[in-house]
Amino acid sequence: MSKNQPKWIQQADSEIRKGQGAKVLKKLRSLQKTGVSRNQILDVGKLARRVGMYHFGANILFRIYNDPLEESSPQLIAEYASCLAGAGNYIEAQNLFSKLPDDVLSDHVLSYSDSLFRLWESQKANEVLERFAPKSLETYADLVYGLNLAASHIVCDKYSQAEELLTEIKKKAHKENHNMIYGNSLELFGQIHFSKNRIEKANQLFKESERLLRSSNNLSWLFSLKWATFSTIELGGMSHQEMSDRIDEVRKVARQFLNWETLRECDLYEAVCTDNQCLFNRVYFATPHRTFREKALRKSQSRFQLNSSVQIGPGNQKRTQCLDLNLIEFHPFDLEMSKIQKILLKTVTKDLYSPIPIYQLFYDLFPGEFFNPLTSKDKTYKQISKLRSILELHPSQLRLDNLRNYGYRFRSKEPLTLIYPLKEESNEALTDKIFVVKAQTHFGSRPFSRKEFSQLNDMTDRSASRILKHLEESGDFEKVGQGRSTKYKVAS
């Protein structure tokens, strides 16, 4: 920070480091009313980002970023991008991050990688984290970075690299009494064992991690609780009802933390464990991310025959009302809507778990337009208000919930069936037939390796192994050879 800035700005950094961010929050909230002078915008924007006032930071930084008479510095663009990411505008944030020089981006890597993960671009996020990884784990910040890198390795199935990194993190965290980091490292180690079907060892690690992190009462504890629950179920001995009850305990905590992705994971896990077709329908079609849909299909081994019908609303009553999202038509009671209102309705039904942020609504409603933090929100709010007025006319009492500025979710107070578009490419992925047909077309009668199969279907070797085993057991494929020379061929 510049030395000629007011004393309170110069002191704010040390106050945040001492855990006294509430003082800085109070000052920034007063500036929301009185305004920020131009020479203080960058430093105030940086403080706003550090104490979680992302919308405020983005609004004031935009004044300079959008000024045609003043060229924005890379440092200001980086702070603006970080505030956008914190506020949920991951699309624009990652576009800005990708154009920054490395010496500036290095201070914002975690924000950049997080925005990529939020857009389900895990491979790219992993590459970014690897590129800026510290050479050694000397400081607390280095250990935190290492945890993020190890977690991304696990998501990308790079288990040996994750294990090597976590071994060093765990040892150093234990030696220096960093209990939070130590507990997180145990949870990530557990995920490695879980993925390799070493369930008992994974369960031990998850339970120890949950015990260590319980008093923190934060997201790290939630993740340990989730994995401890999943691995306990995997050990067996539970009825479907007992499984559902245990998973529901995790859901309650996830709702407290407003962690939508854990709710999504819970529904997927329960659907697969209890053979719940309706729940699997919901988690599959009410998730817009292709990566997650592919994960869901792998986990279920494609045994569910989806029909794109998702039920929402209370209870298990017979659904008499229906919203067909192919045509945006209600049955039997339709509503008259304009084209832009239909687009908005289609957007807010894409994801029934995570609220859709105002930024995403704007991009879908006004494609090609640049989001202006000072004016675009009002433009979008007008369309939201119009759609709300129309939905109030429906007998199912439909609504758009605004969840604490996180975004909007589509809800119904009465039972309602949503019919989602079943795209041709998604329909093919729902059965094993597509893998058999592709293999038959590409390889004919000749044997092929696991690597060839994974490349043909654009999947990891681990996923290819699972599907090949499943198709061998079903009689669609035949195994040829053993060990490293194992190959497969389409059954005659």
C-alpha positions in Angstrom: 0.0 0.0 0.0 1.2 3.6 -0.7 2.7 5.4 2.3 0.7 8.6 1.5 -2.6 6.8 2.2 -4.7 7.6 5.3 -3.4 6.0 8.5 -6.5 3.7 8.8 -5.6 2.1 5.4 -2.0 1.5 6.5 -3.2 -0.1 9.7 -5.9 -2.2 8.1 -3.5 -4.9 6.8 -2.2 -5.6 10.3 -5.7 -5.6 11.8 -6.8 -8.2 9.2 -3.8 -10.4 10.0 -4.6 -10.2 13.7 -8.1 -11.4 13.1 -9.6 -8.0 13.7 -11.2 -7.7 10.3 -14.5 -6.5 11.9 -12.9 -3.1 12.4 -12.1 -2.9 8.7 -15.6 -4.1 7.7 -17.1 -1.3 9.8 -15.0 1.3 8.1 -15.7 0.0 4.6 -19.4 0.0 5.3 -19.3 3.6 6.2 -17.5 4.3 2.9 -20.3 2.7 1.0 -22.4 5.7 2.1 -19.8 8.5 1.9 -17.9 7.3 -1.2 -14.3 6.5 -1.9 -11.8 9.0 -3.4 -10.2 8.1 -6.6 -6.7 7.8 -5.2 -7.8 5.3 -2.6 -9.9 3.0 -4.9 -7.2 0.3 -5.5 -6.2 0.0 -1.8 -9.9 0.1 -0.6 -10.8 -2.5 -3.2 -8.1 -4.8 -2.0 -9.3 -4.5 1.6 -12.9 -5.1 0.5 -11.8 -8.3 -1.2 -9.9 -9.5 1.9 -12.8 -9.1 4.2 -15.4 -10.5 1.8 -17.1 -7.3 0.6 -16.7 -8.5 -3.0 -19.7 -6.6 -4.5 -18.5 -3.3 -2.9 -14.9 -4.0 -4.2 -16.1 -4.7 -7.7 -18.3 -1.7 -7.8 -15.6 0.8 -6.9 -12.8 -0.8 -8.9 -15.0 -0.8 -12.0 -14.9 3.0 -11.9 -11.3 3.0 -13.0 -11.5 -0.3 -15.0 -14.3 1.2 -17.2 -12.8 4.6 -17.6 -11.7 5.1 -21.2 -9.4 8.0 -20.2 -7.4 6.0 -17.8 -5.5 2.7 -18.5 -6.1 0.1 -15.8 -2.9 -1.3 -14.2 -2.5 -5.1 -14.1 -2.7 -4.9 -10.3 -6.1 -3.2 -10.5 -7.4 -5.7 -13.0 -6.3 -8.5 -10.8 -8.1 -7.1 -7.7 -11.2 -6.4 -9.8 -11.1 -10.0 -11.1 -10.7 -11.4 -7.6 -13.7 -9.4 -6.4 -15.8 -10.6 -9.4 -14.8 -14.2 -8.5 -15.7 -13.7 -4.9 -19.1 -12.2 -5.9 -19.8 -15.2 -8.2 -19.0 -13.8 -11.7 -16.6 -16.6 -12.5 -16.9 -16.3 -16.3 -15.6 -12.7 -16.5 -13.2 -13.2 -13.7 -11.3 -16.1 -15.3 -11.2 -14.2 -18.6 -9.5 -11.3 -16.9 -7.1 -13.5 -14.9 -6.0 -15.4 -18.1 -4.7 -12.1 -19.6 -2.6 -11.0 -16.6 1.2 -11.3 -16.5 2.6 -14.0 -14.3 4.2 -11.6 -11.8 0.8 -10.1 -11.0 -1.3 -13.3 -11.3 1.0 -15.0 -8.8 -0.7 -13.1 -5.9 -4.2 -14.1 -7.1 -3.7 -17.8 -8.2 -6.1 -19.2 -5.6 -8.9 -16.9 -6.8 -8.1 -17.7 -10.4 -8.1 -21.5 -9.8 -11.2 -21.4 -7.7 -13.1 -19.6 -10.5 -12.0 -22.3 -12.9 -13.1 -25.0 -10.5 -16.5 -23.3 -10.2 -16.8 -23.5 -14.0 -15.9 -27.2 -13.8 -12.6 -26.6 -15.6 -10.6 -28.8 -13.2 -7.7 -29.7 -15.6 -7.0 -26.1 -16.4 -7.3 -25.1 -12.7 -4.7 -27.8 -11.9 -2.3 -26.6 -14.5 -2.6 -23.0 -13.1 -1.9 -24.2 -9.6 1.1 -26.3 -10.7 2.6 -23.4 -12.6 2.7 -21.2 -9.6 3.4 -23.8 -6.9 5.9 -22.7 -4.2 9.3 -24.4 -4.5 9.2 -25.4 -0.8 6.5 -25.4 1.9 8.1 -22.9 4.3 5.3 -20.7 5.4 1.7 -21.2 6.5 0.5 -19.7 3.2 2.7 -22.2 1.3 1.0 -25.1 3.2 -2.5 -23.7 2.3 -1.4 -23.5 -1.3 -0.1 -27.0 -1.1 -3.5 -28.3 0.2 -5.3 -26.6 -2.7 -2.8 -28.2 -5.2 -3.1 -31.6 -3.7 -6.9 -31.4 -3.8 -6.8 -30.5 -7.5 -4.5 -33.4 -8.1 -7.1 -35.7 -6.6 -9.9 -34.2 -8.7 -7.7 -34.9 -11.8 -6.9 -38.5 -10.7 -3.2 -37.6 -10.2 -3.0 -39.6 -6.9 0.7 -40.2 -6.8 1.5 -36.5 -7.0 -1.2 -35.7 -4.4 0.2 -38.3 -2.0 3.8 -37.1 -2.3 2.7 -33.5 -1.6 0.4 -34.4 1.2 3.1 -36.5 3.0 5.2 -33.3 3.2 2.3 -31.1 4.3 1.1 -33.6 6.9 4.6 -33.9 8.4 5.2 -30.1 8.6 1.7 -29.3 9.9 2.0 -31.9 12.7 5.4 -30.6 13.7 4.3 -26.9 13.8 0.9 -27.7 15.4 -1.2 -26.4 12.5 -4.1 -28.6 13.4 -6.5 -27.2 10.7 -4.0 -28.0 7.9 -3.2 -31.4 9.5 -6.9 -32.3 9.6 -7.4 -31.2 6.0 -4.4 -33.3 4.9 -5.9 -36.4 6.6 -9.2 -35.8 4.7 -7.4 -35.6 1.4 -5.3 -38.7 2.2 -8.7 -40.4 2.9 -10.0 -39.5 -0.5 -7.0 -41.2 -2.2 -7.7 -44.4 -0.2 -11.4 -44.1 -0.9 -10.8 -43.8 -4.7 -8.6 -46.9 -4.6 -11.3 -48.9 -2.7 -9.3 -49.0 0.5 -12.5 -48.1 2.5 -11.5 -49.1 6.0 -8.3 -47.0 5.9 -10.2 -44.1 4.3 -12.8 -44.3 7.0 -10.2 -44.1 9.8 -8.6 -41.1 8.2 -12.0 -39.3 7.6 -13.1 -39.9 11.2 -9.8 -38.6 12.6 -10.0 -35.6 10.4 -13.6 -34.9 11.4 -12.7 -35.1 15.1 -9.8 -32.6 14.6 -11.9 -30.2 12.6 -15.2 -30.4 14.5 -14.4 -27.5 16.8 -13.6 -25.2 13.7 -17.2 -25.5 12.6 -16.3 -24.5 9.0 -16.4 -26.0 5.5 -13.3 -28.2 6.2 -15.3 -29.9 9.0 -18.3 -30.3 6.7 -16.1 -32.0 4.0 -14.6 -34.4 6.6 -18.1 -35.2 7.9 -19.3 -35.9 4.4 -16.5 -38.3 3.6 -16.7 -40.0 7.0 -20.4 -40.6 6.4 -19.9 -41.9 2.8 -17.1 -44.3 3.8 -19.1 -45.6 6.8 -21.9 -46.4 4.4 -19.5 -48.2 2.1 -18.4 -50.5 4.9 -21.9 -52.0 4.7 -24.5 -53.2 7.2 -27.0 -50.4 6.8 -30.5 -50.5 5.4 -31.6 -48.0 2.7 -33.4 -46.0 5.4 -30.4 -45.9 7.7 -28.2 -44.7 4.8 -30.7 -41.9 4.0 -30.8 -40.8 7.6 -27.0 -40.6 7.9 -26.7 -38.7 4.6 -29.5 -36.3 5.8 -27.4 -35.4 8.8 -24.7 -34.2 6.4 -27.3 -32.2 4.4 -28.4 -30.3 7.5 -24.9 -29.1 8.1 -24.4 -28.3 4.4 -27.5 -26.1 4.5 -26.1 -24.2 7.5 -23.0 -23.4 5.5 -25.0 -22.8 2.3 -22.8 -25.3 0.6 -24.7 -26.3 -2.5 -22.2 -28.7 -3.9 -22.3 -30.9 -0.8 -26.1 -31.1 -1.2 -25.6 -32.2 -4.8 -23.0 -34.8 -3.8 -25.3 -36.1 -1.0 -28.2 -36.6 -3.5 -25.9 -38.4 -6.0 -24.5 -40.7 -3.3 -27.9 -41.5 -1.8 -29.4 -42.2 -5.2 -26.7 -44.7 -6.1 -26.6 -46.4 -2.7 -30.3 -46.8 -2.4 -31.2 -47.3 -6.1 -33.4 -44.2 -6.1 -34.3 -43.5 -9.7 -36.2 -40.3 -9.0 -33.4 -38.8 -7.0 -30.9 -39.7 -9.6 -33.1 -38.0 -12.2 -33.0 -34.8 -10.1 -29.3 -34.7 -9.5 -28.5 -35.5 -13.2 -30.9 -33.2 -15.0 -30.9 -30.4 -12.4 -27.1 -30.0 -12.8 -26.0 -28.0 -15.8 -22.3 -29.1 -15.6 -21.3 -31.8 -18.1 -18.4 -32.9 -15.9 -20.6 -33.7 -13.0 -23.2 -35.5 -15.2 -20.4 -37.7 -16.5 -19.3 -38.4 -13.0 -22.8 -39.3 -12.0 -23.1 -41.8 -14.9 -19.8 -43.4 -14.0 -20.7 -43.7 -10.3 -24.0 -45.3 -11.2 -22.4 -47.5 -13.9 -25.2 -46.2 -16.2 -27.7 -48.5 -14.6 -30.5 -45.8 -14.4 -32.7 -45.4 -17.4 -33.4 -41.7 -17.2 -36.5 -40.1 -18.5 -35.6 -36.4 -17.9 -38.6 -36.0 -15.5 -37.7 -34.2 -12.3 -40.1 -33.7 -9.4 -39.9 -30.7 -7.1 -42.2 -29.4 -4.4 -43.3 -30.9 -1.0 -44.3 -34.5 -0.4 -44.7 -37.4 -2.7 -48.1 -36.5 -4.0 -49.1 -37.2 -7.6 -47.7 -34.5 -9.8 -50.7 -32.9 -11.7 -48.9 -29.8 -12.8 -46.0 -29.9 -15.2 -43.4 -27.5 -16.8 -42.0 -28.7 -20.1 -38.7 -27.0 -20.5 -38.3 -28.1 -24.1 -41.0 -25.5 -25.1 -41.3 -23.6 -21.8 -44.9 -24.5 -21.5 -46.9 -25.3 -18.4 -49.5 -28.1 -18.3 -52.4 -27.9 -17.8 -52.3 -24.3 -16.6 -50.1 -22.3 -19.0 -48.8 -18.7 -18.4 -48.3 -16.1 -21.1 -44.6 -15.0 -21.2 -42.4 -13.0 -23.5 -39.3 -14.5 -25.1 -36.9 -12.9 -22.6 -39.0 -14.2 -19.6 -38.9 -17.7 -21.1 -35.1 -17.4 -21.3 -34.9 -16.3 -17.7 -37.2 -19.2 -16.6 -35.0 -21.7 -18.5 -31.9 -20.2 -16.8 -33.2 -20.5 -13.2 -34.2 -24.1 -13.8 -30.8 -25.2 -15.0 -29.5 -25.8 -11.5 -31.9 -26.7 -8.7 -29.0 -26.8 -6.2 -26.8 -23.8 -6.5 -28.4 -20.4 -6.8 -27.9 -18.8 -10.2 -25.9 -15.5 -9.6 -27.2 -12.2 -11.1 -24.2 -12.2 -13.5 -25.2 -15.5 -15.1 -28.8 -14.3 -15.4 -27.6 -11.2 -17.2 -25.3 -13.1 -19.6 -28.1 -15.4 -20.6 -30.7 -12.6 -21.0 -28.4 -10.3 -22.9 -25.8 -12.4 -24.7 -22.9 -10.5 -26.0 -23.3 -7.6 -23.7 -20.6 -6.5 -21.2 -21.6 -6.7 -17.5 -21.5 -3.3 -15.8 -21.6 -3.7 -12.0 -23.3 -0.2 -11.7 -26.1 -0.6 -14.2 -26.5 -4.2 -15.3 -28.0 -5.5 -12.1 -31.0 -3.1 -12.3 -31.5 -4.1 -15.9 -31.7 -7.8 -14.8 -33.7 -7.1 -11.6 -36.5 -5.6 -13.8 -36.8 -8.9 -15.8 -36.8 -10.9 -12.5 -39.6 -8.8 -11.1 -41.7 -9.3 -14.3 -41.2 -13.0 -14.2 -42.1 -13.2 -10.5 -45.3 -11.4 -11.1 -46.2 -13.9 -13.9 -45.3 -17.0 -11.7 -47.6 -15.7 -8.9 -50.5 -16.5 -11.2 -49.7 -20.2 -11.4 -51.7 -22.4 -8.9 -48.6 -24.3 -7.8 -47.3 -21.0 -6.2 -44.1 -20.8 -8.1 -41.4 -18.5 -7.0 -37.8 -17.3 -7.5 -36.0 -17.3 -4.1 -33.2 -14.7 -3.6 -30.8 -16.5 -1.3 -28.8 -13.9 0.6 -27.3 -12.3 -2.5 -25.9 -15.7 -3.7 -28.4 -15.8 -6.5 -31.8 -17.0 -7.5 -33.4 -20.5 -7.3 -36.6 -21.8 -8.8 -39.0 -23.3 -6.3 -42.6 -24.5 -6.1 -44.8 -24.6 -3.0 -47.0 -27.3 -4.6 -45.9 -30.6 -6.3 -44.6 -29.9 -9.8 -42.9 -32.0 -12.5 -40.1 -30.4 -14.6 -39.5 -32.0 -18.0 -35.9 -31.3 -19.1 -34.6 -31.4 -22.7 -33.0 -34.8 -23.4 -30.2 -33.9 -25.9 -29.1 -36.6 -28.3 -25.6 -36.7 -27.0 -26.8 -37.0 -23.4 -29.3 -39.8 -24.4 -26.5 -41.8 -25.9 -24.4 -41.5 -22.8 -27.2 -43.0 -20.7 -26.7 -46.6 -21.8 -23.7 -48.9 -22.4 -24.7 -49.3 -26.0 -22.8 -46.2 -27.1 -19.5 -47.6 -25.8 -20.1 -50.9 -27.6 -21.1 -49.2 -30.9 -18.2 -46.9 -30.8 -15.7 -49.7 -30.1 -17.3 -51.9 -32.9 -17.1 -49.0 -35.4 -13.6 -48.0 -34.5 -11.8 -51.3 -33.7 -14.0 -53.8 -35.5 -13.1 -57.3 -34.4 -9.5 -56.6 -33.3 -8.6 -56.4 -29.6 -7.9 -53.0 -28.1 -6.1 -51.8 -25.0 -7.5 -49.8 -22.1 -5.5 -46.8 -23.3 -7.1 -46.9 -26.7 -10.6 -47.2 -25.2 -10.0 -44.2 -22.9 -8.7 -42.1 -25.8 -11.6 -43.1 -28.0 -14.1 -42.0 -25.3 -12.1 -39.0 -24.0 -11.9 -40.3 -20.4 -9.3 -41.1 -17.7 -7.7 -44.5 -17.6 -9.4 -45.1 -14.2 -12.9 -44.4 -15.7 -12.0 -46.6 -18.7 -11.0 -49.5 -16.4 -14.3 -49.3 -14.5 -16.4 -49.2 -17.7 -14.4 -52.0 -19.3 -14.9 -54.2 -16.3 -18.6 -53.5 -16.3 -19.0 -54.2 -20.0 -17.0 -57.4 -19.6 -19.3 -58.6 -16.8 -22.4 -57.7 -18.9 -21.0 -59.8 -21.7 -20.6 -57.0 -24.2 -16.8 -57.2 -24.2 -14.4 -60.1 -23.9 -11.1 -59.9 -22.2 -8.0 -61.1 -24.1 -4.7 -61.8 -22.4 -3.6 -61.0 -18.8 -1.6 -58.5 -16.8 0.0 -55.6 -18.8 -0.9 -57.3 -22.1 -4.6 -57.4 -21.3 -6.8 -56.3 -24.1 -10.5 -56.3 -24.9 -12.7 -56.9 -28.0 -16.4 -56.6 -28.8 -18.1 -59.9 -28.0 -19.2 -61.8 -31.1 
